[in-house]
Amino acid sequence: MNNNSIFIKKLRSSGLRPTKQRIKICKLLFDRKNTFHFTINDLAKKISEELNEKISLATVYNTVHAFEKKGYLKEIAINSDKSYFDTNITAHHHF
């Protein structure tokens, strides 16, 4: 099974249609060795920079929240208007 198949399966299990943009989000989040902490805006900016492609903030928001709801990401609320997301869903400390 290639990586795209894994990403497509992860998207579908989260209730999302595997569009090209969502597959790119999935690759950026889950095709890495290190834990990745990010805000929605950070992720959208990273996609634009790394892939040289504009992406709808709503697409990033909806995809990240679907992954979080399914348990693929952990949300870390800093305050009422700022949340970070973590690709490491195991119990660990944050500073």
N, C-alpha and C positions, 0 to 999 in steps of 0.2 A: 504494500500500500504506500503510495507516494505521499509527500507532505500535503499537497492540495487535497487529496482524499480525506486526510485526517482533519484538515481545516473545514472542509465541506461538511463532514459528519458533525463536527463541533458546532458549526453554525446551525445546521438543521436540528440538532438536539436542543438548541437554545431557542427554537421556534423562528429562526431567521432564514430567509432565502439567501443562498450563497451567491451573491453578486460579486463582480470583480472587486469593487471597493471593499466589501466586507471580508473577502478572502485576504486582501492586502492588510486590513486591520488585524485579522487573525494571525497572519504571518508575523507581523510586527510585534504582537503581544506574546505569542507562544512558540515562535521558532528562534529561541535564544537560550543560552546556557544560564545567564544570570537573571535574578529577580528584577522586575521592572516596576517601579513606582511612578505613577503619572496622574495628572488631572486630565479631564476631557480636552481642555484647550491645549495642554502639552502634547497630547497624542495627535490631535488634528494638525498642530504645527509640525510635529515630527514627520507625519505622513507627507505633508506638503514639501518639506525640505528633502527627505530621503527619497521620495518617489517622484519628486518634481511634478506633483499633481494636486490640484485643488480637490478638497473633499468637503462635503456638507457637514457642518457641526452637528446637525440633527442625526445624520447617519452614524457618526462616531458615538454620539450620546446614546442612541437607541441600541447600537451594537454592544457597547460597554455595559449598559444596564441589563441587557438580555443575558450576557455572559455572567454578570454578577448574580442575577436572579437564579441562574442555573447552577452556580457554585464554582465557576471557572475562575472568577476574580473575587477579591475581597475588597470591600469599600472601607476606607478609613476616613471618618468624618473629622476634620480638623476644627471647624466651627460651623455655624449655621449656613454659611455660603461657600464653603470650600471643602471639597472631598478629594482624596487621593484614592487610587485603585492600585491593588497589588496583585501581581501574577502568582505570588507565592501564597497559596491558600492555607498552608499549615500554620499552626499556632506559633507565633514568634513575636518579639518585641519591636516596637517602633518608637523612635525618639521624637 
